[in-house]
Each structure stands twice: as C-alpha cells, then as structure tokens.
Amino acid sequence: MEIMPKLSQKEFTQRWIKNLIDCIDANLDAETKMQLMECCGRACARIGAAAVAKSCQGNLDQWLRTMAKWHGGEEFIRRDGDTVHVICRECLCDLVKDGPARVPDTFCFCTRGWMKETFETVLGKPVDVELVESIKRGASRCEIIVRL
C-alpha cells in the first residue's frame, strides 16, 4: 500500500489557497471575483488592523503615521491632497508572503478590501482603492492608491 505524501502545514495552505483562487478565476466573472476578494480583505482587516484604525478615527494623519511605521517609514506613505500613495517593499499578507513568488492575480484584490476597510474606519466614509502593482503579481513592490 502506498503512503499518501505528507505536506507541511504551510505548503498545504499555500496550495489550497492557489487552488481556491484558480477555481474562483475559472467560475466567476471579473466583478464578482473582485468583490469576493475585497470582502476577504475587509474581514482580514477586522481581525486586527481595523481596531488600530478605529483608534485613529477622524485623524487621518495619525493613521498615516501608524501605517508608515508598519511599512518602513514615511517615504512609503505619501498624501497628496485627497490621494494617499502606499508603497510596500514586501508582501504583507501572512498567507502568502513567505510562499510562492507569484499567486493568481485575483488574490491581490484582497489588498483593496483591506485598505478600504481601514481607511473607511478612520474617515467614516467610502474610499476608492486602486491596486497599481503587486509583488505577488510579479512587480518589485506593491503600490496602492487610496482616493479619499
């Protein structure tokens, strides 16, 4: 009798996530895929970061200073009027940051949801988030634009 190969928890989780995203890509339209992954990102933010964002409610500058600490310095979080530019030098997602160099593009829509949840918590109003580029999509960094 053959023994089933045993994967590490990390490898199993990474493969499972990739399979999930591949199934989402194969079965859902573009808008639904984006909404689903944004929902996941919002849920992820509510696990931890949204509590910090809530402590900054009404004080965008305080939130941006907090984010700058997480992202390696103020040069990675820049406000230009009603637009905030966020640069990440490394993937911050605990699910895939130590995993494969690339994941299916759909996965990174999760980032949009995370940013929306945190900024909307601080501001008390909807924001628009654009994911310009992503490390896990093959770029050298993640770049996010938040329109307030």
Buried (B, 14 or more C-beta within 10 A) or exposed (E): EEEEEEEEEEEEBBEEBBEEBEEBBEEBEEEEBBBBBBBBBBBBBBEEBBEBBEEBEEEBEBBBEBBBEEBEEEEBBEEEEEEBBBBBEEBBBEBBEEBEEBBBBBBBBBBBBBBBBBBBBBBEEEBEBEBEBBBBBEEEBBBBBBEB
